[in-house]
Amino acid sequence: MKVVLFCGGFGTRIREYSESIPKPMIPVGQQPILRHIMHYYSQYGHRDFVLCLGYKADVIKDYFLKLNRWANSDLVISNYGEQVDILGQQPPDWKIALVDTGMWRNIGQRLLAVRHLVADEEIFLANYSDGLCDVPLDDMIERFRKSDKIGCFLAVHPPFNFHLVEFTDAETVRRFRSSQEAEIWINGGYFIFRNRIFDYIREGEELVLEPFSRLMEDGALMAYKYEGFWRAMDTLRDRQVLEEMAERGETPWRPNCVD
């Protein structure tokens, strides 16, 4: 199953990094967050990727052009360097389409730009490329397959708590409630689509606005609610949390990977 990864945004909320590299290339541990996400899908057998590039597309292209299968593996080198053998688990064999979808396109238009690359896929996966989670992907896909829906997104709780304000009138505060108490769910950026999603997207439209509204009108959109680990990298604080987890060896999004 092909995986479409949206890698073209500016990452303005984490500008300290994104001024020099695109957001998906910001490192978590020793690897860019993009590579962690690709490993997540790879461990479920999905190794055919379509990367929708935009801002600093050359940085991502250069990374994969220079990537070799020995870089993060233990090796045995013999015959004066002529023979290289990998010890232990082999790195995954990925097929990666690197498509420059433009600097200023939104996610809906980036998806339209790679429509031809998923034309033969009855179902395909998609991801914002800025968040990590340990959702059981096989179960998420199976529930979607059994449904008659056209789109599915991962629904998660915000990883932080904030106070909601209720009013009795325009100015008088009635009470505060915590966001956890209110059972708030947000879009986690992990998607599954049937190919008919393209019938719902018009020129210029953002993916989760008009197209998702049409899906909801037709009863064709579902959410996979998940209360396990999820964290988006929207701010420097988010990146710090993920970096500290990686330093401790806590990588629930990649439990079976050594690379």
C-alpha positions as CSV (number, residue, x, y, z in Angstrom):
1,M,0.0,0.0,0.0
2,K,1.4,3.4,-1.0
3,V,2.1,6.1,1.6
4,V,1.8,9.7,0.7
5,L,3.9,12.0,2.9
6,F,3.3,15.7,2.9
7,C,6.7,17.3,3.2
8,G,6.3,20.7,1.6
9,G,5.2,23.1,4.3
10,F,7.2,25.9,5.8
11,G,7.0,24.8,9.5
12,T,6.6,28.4,10.7
13,R,5.8,27.4,14.3
14,I,9.3,25.8,14.7
15,R,11.1,28.4,12.7
16,E,14.4,28.1,14.6
17,Y,15.0,24.9,12.6
18,S,12.8,25.3,9.5
19,E,14.7,28.4,8.3
20,S,17.7,26.1,7.4
21,I,15.9,22.7,6.8
22,P,12.4,21.6,6.0
23,K,10.3,20.5,9.0
24,P,10.3,16.8,8.1
25,M,14.1,16.9,8.2
26,I,14.3,18.1,11.8
27,P,16.2,15.4,13.8
28,V,14.8,13.3,16.5
29,G,17.7,11.4,17.9
30,Q,20.1,10.5,15.1
31,Q,17.5,10.6,12.3
32,P,15.1,13.1,10.8
33,I,11.5,12.8,12.0
34,L,10.6,11.9,8.4
35,R,12.7,8.8,8.6
36,H,11.1,7.7,11.9
37,I,7.7,8.0,10.2
38,M,8.8,6.0,7.2
39,H,10.2,3.3,9.5
40,Y,6.8,3.2,11.3
41,Y,5.0,2.4,8.1
42,S,7.8,0.1,7.0
43,Q,7.4,-2.2,10.0
44,Y,3.8,-2.8,8.9
45,G,5.0,-3.7,5.4
46,H,4.2,-0.4,3.6
47,R,7.5,0.6,1.9
48,D,6.3,2.4,-1.3
49,F,6.4,6.2,-0.5
50,V,5.4,9.3,-2.4
51,L,6.9,12.4,-0.9
52,C,5.2,15.7,-1.7
53,L,8.0,18.2,-1.6
54,G,7.9,22.0,-1.6
55,Y,9.9,24.2,0.8
56,K,13.6,23.3,0.5
57,A,12.8,20.3,-1.6
58,D,16.5,20.0,-2.6
59,V,17.4,19.2,1.1
60,I,15.1,16.2,1.2
61,K,16.2,15.0,-2.3
62,D,19.9,15.3,-1.3
63,Y,19.3,13.4,1.9
64,F,17.8,10.3,0.1
65,L,20.3,10.5,-2.8
66,K,23.2,10.3,-0.4
67,L,21.5,7.7,1.9
68,N,23.2,4.3,1.8
69,R,22.1,1.1,3.5
70,W,25.3,0.9,5.6
71,A,25.1,4.3,7.3
72,N,23.2,3.1,10.4
73,S,24.1,-0.6,10.6
74,D,26.9,-2.6,12.2
75,L,29.3,-3.9,9.6
76,V,32.0,-6.4,8.8
77,I,34.4,-5.0,6.2
78,S,36.8,-7.3,4.4
79,N,38.9,-7.6,1.3
80,Y,40.4,-4.1,1.9
81,G,36.9,-2.6,1.9
82,E,35.7,-4.4,-1.3
83,Q,33.2,-6.5,0.7
84,V,30.8,-5.0,3.2
85,D,28.4,-7.3,5.2
86,I,25.7,-6.0,7.5
87,L,25.4,-7.6,10.9
88,G,21.9,-8.3,12.2
89,Q,18.7,-6.8,10.8
90,Q,18.9,-5.5,7.2
91,P,17.6,-2.0,6.6
92,P,14.3,-1.8,4.7
93,D,14.2,-1.6,0.9
94,W,12.2,1.5,0.2
95,K,10.8,2.8,-3.0
96,I,10.6,6.6,-2.8
97,A,9.0,9.0,-5.3
98,L,10.3,12.5,-4.7
99,V,7.8,14.9,-6.3
100,D,8.2,18.7,-6.1
101,T,4.5,19.8,-5.6
102,G,5.4,23.5,-5.4
103,M,6.2,26.0,-2.7
104,W,2.8,27.5,-2.0
105,R,0.4,24.7,-2.4
106,N,-1.7,23.5,0.5
107,I,-2.0,19.9,1.4
108,G,-5.2,19.3,-0.6
109,Q,-3.4,20.5,-3.7
110,R,-0.3,18.6,-3.0
111,L,-2.4,15.4,-2.9
112,L,-4.0,16.3,-6.2
113,A,-0.5,16.8,-7.7
114,V,0.4,13.2,-7.0
115,R,-2.9,11.7,-7.9
116,H,-1.4,9.9,-10.9
117,L,1.0,8.0,-8.6
118,V,-1.7,6.4,-6.5
119,A,-4.2,5.9,-9.4
120,D,-3.9,2.1,-9.2
121,E,-4.4,2.1,-5.4
122,E,-7.8,1.2,-4.2
123,I,-6.7,2.4,-0.7
124,F,-3.6,4.4,0.2
125,L,-2.2,6.0,3.3
126,A,-1.2,9.6,4.0
127,N,0.6,11.6,6.7
128,Y,1.4,15.1,7.7
129,S,5.0,14.0,8.3
130,D,5.4,16.0,11.6
131,G,4.1,13.6,14.3
132,L,4.9,10.2,15.8
133,C,2.6,7.6,17.3
134,D,2.3,3.9,18.1
135,V,-1.2,3.4,16.8
136,P,-1.8,-0.2,15.6
137,L,-1.9,0.5,11.9
138,D,-3.1,-2.9,10.8
139,D,-6.2,-2.6,13.0
140,M,-6.8,1.0,11.8
141,I,-6.7,-0.2,8.1
142,E,-8.8,-3.3,8.8
143,R,-11.6,-1.2,10.4
144,F,-11.5,1.1,7.4
145,R,-11.6,-1.7,4.9
146,K,-14.7,-3.1,6.6
147,S,-16.5,0.2,6.5
148,D,-18.0,1.9,3.5
149,K,-16.1,5.1,4.2
150,I,-13.9,7.1,1.8
151,G,-11.7,8.8,4.3
152,C,-10.3,8.0,7.8
153,F,-8.2,10.0,10.1
154,L,-6.5,9.3,13.5
155,A,-8.3,11.1,16.3
156,V,-6.2,11.7,19.4
157,H,-6.3,13.7,22.6
158,P,-4.0,16.8,22.8
159,P,-0.8,15.8,24.6
160,F,-1.1,18.9,26.9
161,N,-3.9,20.1,29.1
162,F,-5.5,23.6,28.9
163,H,-8.4,25.4,30.4
164,L,-11.7,25.8,28.6
165,V,-13.8,28.8,29.6
166,E,-17.6,28.7,29.8
167,F,-19.6,31.9,29.9
168,T,-23.1,32.7,31.3
169,D,-23.3,35.8,29.1
170,A,-21.0,37.7,26.8
171,E,-18.5,38.6,29.6
172,T,-19.4,36.7,32.8
173,V,-17.3,33.6,33.3
174,R,-19.3,30.6,34.5
175,R,-16.5,28.1,35.1
176,F,-13.2,26.6,33.9
177,R,-12.9,23.1,32.6
178,S,-9.8,21.1,31.7
179,S,-9.5,20.0,28.1
180,Q,-9.1,16.4,29.4
181,E,-12.4,16.7,31.3
182,A,-14.1,17.9,28.0
183,E,-12.9,14.8,26.1
184,I,-11.4,16.8,23.3
185,W,-10.3,14.9,20.2
186,I,-8.1,16.4,17.5
187,N,-6.8,15.4,14.0
188,G,-3.6,13.4,14.5
189,G,-2.4,13.7,10.9
190,Y,-2.5,10.0,10.0
191,F,-4.9,9.3,7.1
192,I,-6.4,6.4,5.1
193,F,-8.2,7.1,1.8
194,R,-10.0,5.3,-0.9
195,N,-9.2,6.6,-4.3
196,R,-12.6,8.2,-4.5
197,I,-11.2,10.9,-2.2
198,F,-10.2,12.8,-5.4
199,D,-13.8,13.2,-6.3
200,Y,-14.2,15.4,-3.2
201,I,-11.3,17.8,-3.8
202,R,-11.6,20.9,-5.9
203,E,-8.9,23.1,-7.3
204,G,-7.4,25.3,-4.5
205,E,-9.0,23.6,-1.6
206,E,-7.4,22.5,1.6
207,L,-7.8,18.8,2.5
208,V,-9.6,18.9,5.8
209,L,-11.8,21.9,5.1
210,E,-14.1,21.7,2.0
211,P,-13.3,18.1,1.0
212,F,-13.8,16.7,4.5
213,S,-17.0,18.7,4.8
214,R,-18.3,17.0,1.7
215,L,-17.3,13.6,3.1
216,M,-19.2,14.3,6.3
217,E,-22.3,15.3,4.3
218,D,-22.2,11.9,2.6
219,G,-21.4,10.1,5.8
220,A,-18.2,9.0,4.2
221,L,-15.6,10.1,6.9
222,M,-14.6,8.1,9.9
223,A,-12.2,8.7,12.8
224,Y,-10.1,6.0,14.5
225,K,-10.0,7.1,18.1
226,Y,-6.7,6.3,19.8
227,E,-5.6,7.0,23.4
228,G,-2.0,5.7,23.2
229,F,1.2,7.5,22.4
230,W,1.0,10.4,19.9
231,R,3.0,13.6,19.7
232,A,3.2,16.2,16.9
233,M,6.4,18.3,16.5
234,D,4.8,21.7,16.2
235,T,7.1,23.7,18.6
236,L,10.6,23.5,20.0
237,R,9.1,22.1,23.2
238,D,7.5,19.2,21.2
239,R,10.8,18.6,19.6
240,Q,12.6,18.6,23.0
241,V,10.1,16.0,24.4
242,L,10.7,13.7,21.4
243,E,14.5,14.2,21.5
244,E,14.6,13.3,25.2
245,M,12.5,10.2,24.6
246,A,14.9,9.1,21.8
247,E,18.0,9.8,24.1
248,R,16.4,7.4,26.7
249,G,15.7,4.8,24.1
250,E,12.0,5.3,24.4
251,T,10.7,5.1,20.8
252,P,7.2,3.5,21.0
253,W,6.7,4.5,17.3
254,R,9.5,2.2,16.3
255,P,9.6,-0.8,18.7
256,N,11.1,-3.3,16.3
257,C,13.6,-1.1,14.5
258,V,17.3,-0.9,15.2
259,D,18.0,1.7,12.5
